[in-house]
Amino acid sequence: MSFRPALALLSAMFPLALALPTAASAQATRLPSFNLQRLELDPAALGSLVVGTGRTLPAGMVRVSVQGHYEQLPFKFQTRWEPSDGTGLVENKFTMDVTAAIGLLDWLQLDVEVPFIVSQGGKELMGFAPPNGSGLGAPWVGARAALVRQELGFQLALDVSGALPVGTEDLLARDKYALHPSLQLGYLGETWQLGGEVGVLLREQRDLAPVSSEKQDMIGNELRLGATVTSRAGETTRGELSMLLGVPLGDGRVGAELLIAIRRHALPWLDLYVMGGPGVGAGMDTPTFRFIAGASFSTSKVD
């Protein structure tokens, strides 16, 4: 009779002992947390929708935009560029973005971008479950200061943005920290304008080699480059061509995107636009294709 309590205790602990390795295994296969969304929109959109041109909104001017954002294969592992093939942990992703910018002074602008992941899904890889579902993405807040105004024929500005660590971790929607300082340069012609920016994305390094078995698959700091040319000849419709490049500062893969946009000035305070293009390279967080459609509202004509 004295052994019955001990036997009962062992019987109760046996299922728990079997469950512990399972729980440990589930914990081991959880994806590292980082922000999968690598594209930052330009809330002011003075020129390109995604590349700064060194310009700031005039004092007192406000611009707010809403856009739907689709990405094909934004999270995949491959050793070469395969634009029409491949599977990934995230194969399709749809996001709604709200951006806002305000000119505090003629040379100082504040802005914010808030994304919400409507849906995303993919296939399991190496025992790692895909981050399916919907939820809030990490908001970005920023400030831009004009160093050289466009009265001299070209513009130069310092832009600093940072991500707030409040996105949904299970959806790969946040970094522990992320800071993106950049210099923006632009030239404003009569019928066209040029823009370029160089910056550095600073964030916590994440090793994804256990997921892909490739030691180059690393998320971390990287050099961010962008260039754009924008038509200004049309009164109501204009086009733009932008190029984005991410170069890892350490292990990782280079990723680039070529984006073409058409913007229509429907009303002095309303713009409608579409933008899309392919991702180039084997960067694991570079989508093979991206498409954005949206509308912006401003207190006066932005550009």
Secondary structure as the mmCIF struct_conf table of DSSP 4:
data_model
#
loop_
_struct_conf.conf_type_id
_struct_conf.id
_struct_conf.beg_label_comp_id
_struct_conf.beg_label_asym_id
_struct_conf.beg_label_seq_id
_struct_conf.end_label_comp_id
_struct_conf.end_label_asym_id
_struct_conf.end_label_seq_id
TURN_TY1_P TURN_TY1_P1 SER A 2 PHE A 3
HELX_RH_AL_P HELX_RH_AL_P1 ARG A 4 ALA A 28
TURN_TY1_P TURN_TY1_P2 THR A 29 THR A 29
BEND BEND1 ARG A 30 ARG A 30
HELX_LH_PP_P HELX_LH_PP_P1 LEU A 31 SER A 33
STRN STRN1 ASN A 35 ASN A 35
BEND BEND2 PRO A 43 ALA A 44
BEND BEND3 LEU A 46 GLY A 47
BEND BEND4 LEU A 49 VAL A 51
BEND BEND5 GLY A 54 GLY A 54
HELX_LH_PP_P HELX_LH_PP_P2 LEU A 57 PRO A 58
TURN_TY1_P TURN_TY1_P3 ALA A 59 GLY A 60
STRN STRN2 VAL A 62 LYS A 76
BEND BEND6 THR A 79 ARG A 80
TURN_TY1_P TURN_TY1_P4 PRO A 83 SER A 84
STRN STRN3 GLY A 88 LEU A 105
TURN_TY1_P TURN_TY1_P5 ASP A 106 TRP A 107
STRN STRN4 LEU A 108 GLY A 121
STRN STRN5 LEU A 125 LEU A 125
TURN_TY1_P TURN_TY1_P6 MET A 126 GLY A 127
STRN STRN6 PHE A 128 PHE A 128
HELX_LH_PP_P HELX_LH_PP_P3 ALA A 129 PRO A 130
BEND BEND7 GLY A 133 GLY A 133
STRN STRN7 GLY A 135 LEU A 136
HELX_LH_PP_P HELX_LH_PP_P4 GLY A 137 PRO A 139
STRN STRN8 TRP A 140 VAL A 148
HELX_RH_3T_P HELX_RH_3T_P1 GLN A 150 LEU A 152
BEND BEND8 GLY A 153 GLY A 153
STRN STRN9 PHE A 154 ALA A 163
BEND BEND9 PRO A 165 PRO A 165
BEND BEND10 GLY A 167 GLY A 167
HELX_RH_3T_P HELX_RH_3T_P2 GLU A 169 LEU A 171
TURN_TY1_P TURN_TY1_P7 LEU A 172 LEU A 172
STRN STRN10 ALA A 173 ALA A 173
BEND BEND11 LYS A 176 LYS A 176
STRN STRN11 ALA A 178 LEU A 188
BEND BEND12 GLU A 190 THR A 191
STRN STRN12 TRP A 192 ARG A 203
STRN STRN13 ARG A 206 ASP A 207
HELX_RH_AL_P HELX_RH_AL_P2 ALA A 209 SER A 212
BEND BEND13 SER A 213 SER A 213
TURN_TY1_P TURN_TY1_P8 LYS A 215 GLN A 216
STRN STRN14 MET A 218 ILE A 219
STRN STRN15 GLU A 222 SER A 231
BEND BEND14 GLU A 235 THR A 236
STRN STRN16 THR A 237 PRO A 248
BEND BEND15 LEU A 249 GLY A 252
STRN STRN17 GLY A 255 LEU A 267
TURN_TY1_P TURN_TY1_P9 PRO A 268 TRP A 269
STRN STRN18 LEU A 270 GLY A 281
TURN_TY1_P TURN_TY1_P10 MET A 284 ASP A 285
BEND BEND16 THR A 286 THR A 286
BEND BEND17 THR A 288 THR A 288
STRN STRN19 PHE A 289 SER A 298
BEND BEND18 THR A 299 SER A 300
#
